[in-house]
Amino acid sequence: MATGYRDMRSEWQEEGRQRARDSNPLHLAGCMLYWAEGSKVRNSLEIANSDPNMLRLFLRFLRQEFPIEAGAVSFRLNLYTDNGLSVEEVEEFWLARLELPSSCLRKQP
Protein backbone atom coordinates (compact mmCIF):
# COMPACT_ATOMS: atom_id res chain seq x y z
CA MET A 1 0.00 0.00 0.00
CA ALA A 2 1.36 3.39 -0.93
CA THR A 3 2.05 5.81 1.89
CA GLY A 4 2.56 8.93 -0.21
CA TYR A 5 2.72 10.31 -3.73
CA ARG A 6 6.30 9.17 -4.20
CA ASP A 7 5.30 5.61 -3.29
CA MET A 8 2.27 5.78 -5.60
CA ARG A 9 4.49 6.97 -8.43
CA SER A 10 6.94 4.11 -7.79
CA GLU A 11 4.06 1.61 -7.90
CA TRP A 12 2.76 3.07 -11.19
CA GLN A 13 6.25 3.01 -12.67
CA GLU A 14 6.63 -0.64 -11.74
CA GLU A 15 3.23 -1.38 -13.25
CA GLY A 16 4.38 0.36 -16.45
CA ARG A 17 7.57 -1.69 -16.53
CA GLN A 18 5.51 -4.87 -16.17
CA ARG A 19 3.18 -3.83 -18.99
CA ALA A 20 6.20 -3.17 -21.19
CA ARG A 21 7.55 -6.65 -20.42
CA ASP A 22 4.18 -8.13 -21.51
CA SER A 23 5.05 -6.98 -25.07
CA ASN A 24 1.54 -5.80 -25.99
CA PRO A 25 2.15 -4.13 -29.40
CA LEU A 26 -0.38 -1.35 -28.77
CA HIS A 27 1.10 -0.55 -25.37
CA LEU A 28 4.64 -0.52 -26.76
CA ALA A 29 3.63 1.70 -29.70
CA GLY A 30 1.79 4.12 -27.40
CA CYS A 31 4.76 4.38 -25.06
CA MET A 32 7.14 4.96 -27.96
CA LEU A 33 4.88 7.69 -29.37
CA TYR A 34 4.74 9.37 -26.00
CA TRP A 35 8.49 9.24 -25.46
CA ALA A 36 9.15 10.51 -28.99
CA GLU A 37 6.40 13.13 -29.36
CA GLY A 38 5.05 13.72 -25.86
CA SER A 39 5.61 16.59 -23.48
CA LYS A 40 7.06 15.51 -20.15
CA VAL A 41 4.97 17.86 -18.00
CA ARG A 42 3.75 16.81 -14.56
CA ASN A 43 0.04 16.09 -14.16
CA SER A 44 -0.58 16.36 -17.88
CA LEU A 45 -0.30 14.09 -20.89
CA GLU A 46 0.49 15.99 -24.08
CA ILE A 47 1.56 14.92 -27.54
CA ALA A 48 2.32 17.11 -30.56
CA ASN A 49 2.03 15.68 -34.05
CA SER A 50 0.27 16.45 -37.32
CA ASP A 51 -0.24 12.89 -38.59
CA PRO A 52 -3.92 11.98 -38.08
CA ASN A 53 -3.22 8.24 -38.12
CA MET A 54 -0.51 8.55 -35.50
CA LEU A 55 -2.77 10.58 -33.24
CA ARG A 56 -5.61 8.07 -33.75
CA LEU A 57 -3.24 5.30 -32.69
CA PHE A 58 -2.21 7.25 -29.61
CA LEU A 59 -5.86 7.82 -28.65
CA ARG A 60 -6.59 4.12 -29.15
CA PHE A 61 -3.66 3.35 -26.85
CA LEU A 62 -5.04 5.67 -24.17
CA ARG A 63 -8.59 4.31 -24.45
CA GLN A 64 -7.60 0.65 -24.39
CA GLU A 65 -4.71 0.73 -21.95
CA PHE A 66 -6.02 3.33 -19.49
CA PRO A 67 -9.46 4.48 -18.34
CA ILE A 68 -9.49 7.56 -20.59
CA GLU A 69 -12.85 8.80 -21.82
CA ALA A 70 -13.41 11.19 -24.74
CA GLY A 71 -14.43 13.98 -22.37
CA ALA A 72 -11.01 13.85 -20.71
CA VAL A 73 -9.27 14.58 -24.00
CA SER A 74 -8.66 18.10 -25.26
CA PHE A 75 -6.66 19.40 -28.18
CA ARG A 76 -5.53 22.62 -29.81
CA LEU A 77 -4.73 23.27 -33.43
CA ASN A 78 -1.93 25.41 -34.79
CA LEU A 79 -2.83 26.11 -38.38
CA TYR A 80 -2.29 28.37 -41.33
CA THR A 81 -5.35 29.91 -42.93
CA ASP A 82 -3.79 30.50 -46.36
CA ASN A 83 -4.48 26.92 -47.46
CA GLY A 84 -7.97 27.54 -48.85
CA LEU A 85 -9.72 26.02 -45.84
CA SER A 86 -11.58 27.82 -43.09
CA VAL A 87 -10.71 27.33 -39.45
CA GLU A 88 -14.06 25.54 -39.03
CA GLU A 89 -13.26 23.12 -41.87
CA VAL A 90 -9.91 22.24 -40.31
CA GLU A 91 -11.50 21.80 -36.89
CA GLU A 92 -14.17 19.50 -38.35
CA PHE A 93 -11.53 17.44 -40.15
CA TRP A 94 -9.63 16.80 -36.92
CA LEU A 95 -12.73 16.17 -34.81
CA ALA A 96 -13.95 13.59 -37.34
CA ARG A 97 -10.53 11.97 -37.77
CA LEU A 98 -9.95 11.65 -34.04
CA GLU A 99 -13.58 10.70 -33.34
CA LEU A 100 -13.91 13.37 -30.67
CA PRO A 101 -16.79 15.69 -29.79
CA SER A 102 -16.40 19.43 -30.38
CA SER A 103 -16.22 19.95 -26.62
CA CYS A 104 -12.67 18.53 -26.78
CA LEU A 105 -11.43 21.40 -28.94
CA ARG A 106 -9.66 24.14 -26.97
CA LYS A 107 -8.86 27.67 -28.07
CA GLN A 108 -5.27 28.89 -27.98
CA PRO A 109 -4.46 30.79 -24.76
C-alpha positions as CSV (number, residue, x, y, z in Angstrom):
1,M,0.0,0.0,0.0
2,A,1.4,3.4,-0.9
3,T,2.1,5.8,1.9
4,G,2.6,8.9,-0.2
5,Y,2.7,10.3,-3.7
6,R,6.3,9.2,-4.2
7,D,5.3,5.6,-3.3
8,M,2.3,5.8,-5.6
9,R,4.5,7.0,-8.4
10,S,6.9,4.1,-7.8
11,E,4.1,1.6,-7.9
12,W,2.8,3.1,-11.2
13,Q,6.2,3.0,-12.7
14,E,6.6,-0.6,-11.7
15,E,3.2,-1.4,-13.3
16,G,4.4,0.4,-16.4
17,R,7.6,-1.7,-16.5
18,Q,5.5,-4.9,-16.2
19,R,3.2,-3.8,-19.0
20,A,6.2,-3.2,-21.2
21,R,7.6,-6.6,-20.4
22,D,4.2,-8.1,-21.5
23,S,5.0,-7.0,-25.1
24,N,1.5,-5.8,-26.0
25,P,2.2,-4.1,-29.4
26,L,-0.4,-1.3,-28.8
27,H,1.1,-0.5,-25.4
28,L,4.6,-0.5,-26.8
29,A,3.6,1.7,-29.7
30,G,1.8,4.1,-27.4
31,C,4.8,4.4,-25.1
32,M,7.1,5.0,-28.0
33,L,4.9,7.7,-29.4
34,Y,4.7,9.4,-26.0
35,W,8.5,9.2,-25.5
36,A,9.2,10.5,-29.0
37,E,6.4,13.1,-29.4
38,G,5.0,13.7,-25.9
39,S,5.6,16.6,-23.5
40,K,7.1,15.5,-20.2
41,V,5.0,17.9,-18.0
42,R,3.8,16.8,-14.6
43,N,0.0,16.1,-14.2
44,S,-0.6,16.4,-17.9
45,L,-0.3,14.1,-20.9
46,E,0.5,16.0,-24.1
47,I,1.6,14.9,-27.5
48,A,2.3,17.1,-30.6
49,N,2.0,15.7,-34.0
50,S,0.3,16.4,-37.3
51,D,-0.2,12.9,-38.6
52,P,-3.9,12.0,-38.1
53,N,-3.2,8.2,-38.1
54,M,-0.5,8.6,-35.5
55,L,-2.8,10.6,-33.2
56,R,-5.6,8.1,-33.7
57,L,-3.2,5.3,-32.7
58,F,-2.2,7.2,-29.6
59,L,-5.9,7.8,-28.7
60,R,-6.6,4.1,-29.2
61,F,-3.7,3.4,-26.9
62,L,-5.0,5.7,-24.2
63,R,-8.6,4.3,-24.5
64,Q,-7.6,0.7,-24.4
65,E,-4.7,0.7,-21.9
66,F,-6.0,3.3,-19.5
67,P,-9.5,4.5,-18.3
68,I,-9.5,7.6,-20.6
69,E,-12.8,8.8,-21.8
70,A,-13.4,11.2,-24.7
71,G,-14.4,14.0,-22.4
72,A,-11.0,13.9,-20.7
73,V,-9.3,14.6,-24.0
74,S,-8.7,18.1,-25.3
75,F,-6.7,19.4,-28.2
76,R,-5.5,22.6,-29.8
77,L,-4.7,23.3,-33.4
78,N,-1.9,25.4,-34.8
79,L,-2.8,26.1,-38.4
80,Y,-2.3,28.4,-41.3
81,T,-5.4,29.9,-42.9
82,D,-3.8,30.5,-46.4
83,N,-4.5,26.9,-47.5
84,G,-8.0,27.5,-48.8
85,L,-9.7,26.0,-45.8
86,S,-11.6,27.8,-43.1
87,V,-10.7,27.3,-39.4
88,E,-14.1,25.5,-39.0
89,E,-13.3,23.1,-41.9
90,V,-9.9,22.2,-40.3
91,E,-11.5,21.8,-36.9
92,E,-14.2,19.5,-38.3
93,F,-11.5,17.4,-40.2
94,W,-9.6,16.8,-36.9
95,L,-12.7,16.2,-34.8
96,A,-13.9,13.6,-37.3
97,R,-10.5,12.0,-37.8
98,L,-10.0,11.7,-34.0
99,E,-13.6,10.7,-33.3
100,L,-13.9,13.4,-30.7
101,P,-16.8,15.7,-29.8
102,S,-16.4,19.4,-30.4
103,S,-16.2,19.9,-26.6
104,C,-12.7,18.5,-26.8
105,L,-11.4,21.4,-28.9
106,R,-9.7,24.1,-27.0
107,K,-8.9,27.7,-28.1
108,Q,-5.3,28.9,-28.0
109,P,-4.5,30.8,-24.8
